[in-house]
C-alpha cells in the first residue's frame, strides 16, 4: 500500500506534542487537518522520550520569565518569552488537564518538581516519563477527531513551493510518493539527534523539517546552539544501534542527587554557585571536564529514595545491570536544538503559508541555552498558536517536483555508512566544546557529504536517502553557524584545540 495524492486544508508534518497541538488547534478552528508522521508508534517521536515534565508559571509569569532569560545566557527574545509565560498555565490546563485528563503526579494537589536553573518548584510531571503520558492520549484524541486524519509511517520528502508560497509537501509511504496539497503547512519534525553518535533523541530525529524549509528558502537562526544534556547514561550504545543511551532527568538532581567524579568528589560547587542545579550548558561542560580529568562521573542518588521516586528510571537501570546504590555512570549526550526555522509568535516562517513549531522551530524563547522542561511547554503554546493561524487557507494545486527513481537501488547499508561518517564529524568537531579549526574541518567534510547525497537524490528516491540528505543539510547549517559565531554563549562554547568527549 503506497500513498495517494490528496488535498487538505492543513498539513501537519510530525506527531510530537507540537504537531498534535497544531492539529488540534487547526481542527478547533474548522480546518480539515492531515497529520503525516514518520512515526509508526508513539515512541518514535522525541516528545515521547521527554522525561522531566512541563514547566508552568503557577500564576507568576515574571519569575518564570526571569529564569528562562537567565538560563538563555541573556539571548532569549523577550517578546517570545512573554508569550510563553503568559499562556503557559491556560494552555496546560486546557489541553493536558481538561481535554486529555492527564494524571500528573500528586494526590489532592499537583506535585510540582524542581529542576536545574529553576528558582522554584513548578514542573508538572508523571514519574520521570512525562512525554509518554502526554503523547499517547493526545494521539488517541486526534485519531478520534472527525476533522483530523493521521497518516502513520509517512515521511515528507520535499515542500511544494511556487513563487515564495508553500502549498504542501511530497509525502512517501512504502516506497511510493505523491503530493499532498495544503492550504497551509506546519512543520513539527523535531530535533537533530541522529546527527550525533550519542543523543537522547530517537533515531528518527534527522532534521527533516529544518532541511526542507532551508532548501525551500526559509530563514533559519541560532543553529549553533545545540544543547547537550549532562546526565545521560554513559554506556557504550550509540544512536541507531538499538542500545542507545537513556536520560537521567534533571528532576533526579532536583530531588537531591549530586554528581561525583571518579575520586568520589562532589565537583559542581567548584563550577557554579547553583552547583548541581546550574544551567545545563554549565553542568554538561563540567561533567565533560571531570570525565577527562578523573576518568568517570557518577550520579549519586543516595540522598533520595530513588526506586520509589523514579521507578521507571530504576527499572531501566536494572535492565542495564546498574546498581543505583553504586552511583549511575553518566556522560553528556546531544539533547536539544535551541535554534531552527526562524518563526514569529504564531509560528510563521519567512515563506508564505509555511509554519514551524516545536524543536525544529526557532521561536527565540531559548536563546543560547534552554531552561529545563520548557520544550514541551513551548511545543504546546506555539502548536496551538500556529494551528489557529494556519487555519482558513484554501489549498491550491501547483506543479509537483518530478522525483526520479531511475537508477539502480543503492546498497541497503549505504545511508547507514554515510550516517556513521556524519555522526563522527559532528561528535568530534561540533560538540560541547569547539575550536575554529575543528569547525572549519567539519564544514568541509559535511559539504562533500552533502554533494554526494545531492548527486544520488537527483536520480533516486527513498526515505533513507532523504533522511540522510536532511541530516547532511542540517548538520552543515549547524557547523556553518558555529564557525560564523566567535562569541562563546550558552551551548556554543569555543576553546582552541577542543574536541568533544566521544565516549
Secondary structure as GFF3:
##gff-version 3
##sequence-region A 1 503
A	DSSP	beta_strand	6	13	.	.	.	ID=ss1
A	DSSP	alpha_helix	17	28	.	.	.	ID=ss2
A	DSSP	beta_strand	33	36	.	.	.	ID=ss3
A	DSSP	three_ten_helix	42	44	.	.	.	ID=ss4
A	DSSP	alpha_helix	46	49	.	.	.	ID=ss5
A	DSSP	beta_strand	54	55	.	.	.	ID=ss6
A	DSSP	alpha_helix	61	71	.	.	.	ID=ss7
A	DSSP	alpha_helix	78	92	.	.	.	ID=ss8
A	DSSP	pi_helix	93	99	.	.	.	ID=ss9
A	DSSP	beta_strand	123	124	.	.	.	ID=ss10
A	DSSP	alpha_helix	130	143	.	.	.	ID=ss11
A	DSSP	beta_strand	148	151	.	.	.	ID=ss12
A	DSSP	beta_strand	155	162	.	.	.	ID=ss13
A	DSSP	beta_strand	165	173	.	.	.	ID=ss14
A	DSSP	beta_strand	176	187	.	.	.	ID=ss15
A	DSSP	three_ten_helix	193	195	.	.	.	ID=ss16
A	DSSP	alpha_helix	208	216	.	.	.	ID=ss17
A	DSSP	beta_strand	220	221	.	.	.	ID=ss18
A	DSSP	beta_strand	226	233	.	.	.	ID=ss19
A	DSSP	alpha_helix	250	254	.	.	.	ID=ss20
A	DSSP	beta_strand	258	261	.	.	.	ID=ss21
A	DSSP	three_ten_helix	268	270	.	.	.	ID=ss22
A	DSSP	three_ten_helix	275	277	.	.	.	ID=ss23
A	DSSP	alpha_helix	280	294	.	.	.	ID=ss24
A	DSSP	beta_strand	297	300	.	.	.	ID=ss25
A	DSSP	alpha_helix	306	309	.	.	.	ID=ss26
A	DSSP	alpha_helix	311	319	.	.	.	ID=ss27
A	DSSP	three_ten_helix	324	326	.	.	.	ID=ss28
A	DSSP	beta_strand	328	337	.	.	.	ID=ss29
A	DSSP	beta_strand	340	342	.	.	.	ID=ss30
A	DSSP	beta_strand	354	356	.	.	.	ID=ss31
A	DSSP	three_ten_helix	358	360	.	.	.	ID=ss32
A	DSSP	beta_strand	361	362	.	.	.	ID=ss33
A	DSSP	alpha_helix	375	390	.	.	.	ID=ss34
A	DSSP	alpha_helix	414	429	.	.	.	ID=ss35
A	DSSP	beta_strand	433	434	.	.	.	ID=ss36
A	DSSP	alpha_helix	436	457	.	.	.	ID=ss37
A	DSSP	alpha_helix	463	484	.	.	.	ID=ss38
A	DSSP	beta_strand	493	494	.	.	.	ID=ss39
###
